[in-house]
């Protein structure tokens, strides 16, 4: 069980294509062309490599090793194959300021919005430019200017998840 933070490119597209929803069987409109740029892709790969995770494991998961000992599972599988990379997910089992700094750096370098899976849904971006880019999809996106602000915002959701996790596994 993990606390998940989803990442989505801020390069929002107005272009769509018709596809069949595999769950409902109905035709829906899906955005196309929403991908990081080559420069953003290179910056993401460089950050992962600098954290000791230059390539994903056999499951498509990067396992960065941060200086404070904190870890996360980074699922950015399309990053390596050169195809469109519109986003991914990071699975957390702990939260430290160093881990928040790492995630903030990924979002900033990759021009990614962060969407933590927490009760009070929030979309988080690292600049006002990014907030303007995503306004059509997430008009109430929150701009955090520092990793410390991001850590404070994420802590509330993480603590609620931790309490739920402990209740589910009977650690109370």
VENVEN-V734280 format. One record per pair of residues at least 6 apart in sequence whose C-alpha atoms are under 8 Angstrom apart, sorted by the first residue. I is the first residue (numbers start at 1). GAP is how many residues later the second one is. D is the distance in whole Angstrom. If there is no record, write none. Layout:
i=<I,I>
gap=<GAP,GAP>
d=<D,D>
//
This chain:
i=<1,1,2,2,2,3,3,3,3,3,3,3,4,4,4,4,4,4,5,5,5,5,5,5,5,5,6,6,6,6,6,6,6,6,7,7,7,7,7,7,7,7,7,8,8,8,8,8,8,8,9,9,9,9,9,9,9,9,9,10,10,10,10,10,10,11,11,11,11,11,11,12,12,12,13,13,13,13,14,15,15,15,16,16,16,16,17,17,17,17,18,18,18,18,19,19,19,19,20,20,20,21,21,33,34,34,34,35,35,35,35,36,36,36,36,36,40,40,40,41,41,43,43,44,44,44,45,45,46,47,47,48,48,48,49,51,51,51,52,52,52,53,53,53,53,54,55,55,56,56,56,57,60,60,60,61,61,61,61,61,62,62,62,62,63,63,63,63,64,64,64,64,65,66,66,67,68,70,70,70,70,70,71,71,71,72,72,72,72,72,73,73,73,74,74,74,74,75,75,75,75,76,76,76,76,77,78,78,79,87,95,95,96,97,97,97,100,100,100,100,101,101,101,104,104,104,104,105,106,107,107,107,107,108,108,108,111,112,113,113,113,113,113,114,114,114,115,115,115,115,116,116,116,116,117,118,118,118,118,119,120,122,122,122,123,123,123,123,124,124,124,124,125,125,125,125,125,126,126,126,126,127,127,127,128,131,131,131,131,134,135,144,166>
gap=<92,164,89,90,91,88,89,90,113,114,155,158,85,86,87,88,112,113,84,85,86,87,109,110,111,112,81,82,83,84,108,109,110,111,80,81,82,83,100,105,106,107,108,78,79,80,104,105,106,107,25,26,27,77,78,101,102,103,104,101,102,103,120,123,124,23,24,25,100,122,123,22,121,122,18,19,20,21,17,16,17,18,13,14,15,16,12,13,14,15,9,10,11,12,8,9,10,11,6,7,8,6,7,51,50,51,52,49,50,51,52,48,49,50,74,75,69,70,71,38,69,66,67,62,65,66,9,34,8,58,59,6,14,16,6,13,14,15,11,12,13,9,10,11,12,8,7,25,6,7,21,6,15,16,17,12,13,14,15,16,11,12,13,14,8,9,10,11,7,8,9,10,6,32,33,31,30,24,25,26,28,29,21,23,28,18,19,20,21,27,17,18,19,14,15,16,17,13,14,15,16,9,11,12,13,11,6,7,6,25,60,63,55,50,51,54,47,48,50,51,46,47,50,22,42,43,46,42,6,6,7,18,19,17,18,19,19,13,10,11,12,13,17,9,10,11,6,7,8,9,6,7,38,41,40,39,40,42,43,38,37,18,19,20,15,17,18,19,17,18,19,20,6,16,17,18,19,17,18,19,20,16,17,18,15,8,10,11,12,7,6,6,6>
d=<8,7,6,5,5,6,5,6,8,7,7,7,7,6,5,6,6,6,6,5,7,8,6,6,4,6,7,6,4,6,6,5,6,7,5,5,6,8,7,6,6,5,6,6,4,7,5,5,7,8,7,6,6,5,6,8,6,4,6,6,5,6,6,6,6,6,6,7,8,7,8,6,7,6,6,7,6,6,7,6,6,7,6,5,4,5,5,5,6,7,6,6,5,6,5,6,6,7,5,4,6,6,6,8,7,8,6,5,5,4,8,7,6,6,7,7,6,5,7,7,7,6,7,6,6,6,7,8,8,8,7,6,8,7,7,5,6,6,8,5,6,6,6,5,7,8,6,8,4,7,7,8,6,7,5,6,5,5,7,7,6,5,6,7,7,6,5,6,6,7,8,8,6,7,7,8,7,7,8,7,8,6,8,8,7,7,6,5,7,8,6,5,7,8,6,4,7,6,5,6,8,8,7,5,7,8,7,5,6,7,8,7,8,8,7,6,6,8,7,5,5,7,8,7,8,6,7,8,8,6,7,7,7,8,6,8,7,7,7,6,5,8,8,6,5,6,8,6,5,6,7,7,8,8,8,5,7,8,7,7,8,8,7,7,7,7,5,6,6,5,6,7,6,7,6,5,6,5,5,6,8,6,7,7,6,8,6,7,7,8,7,6,6>
//
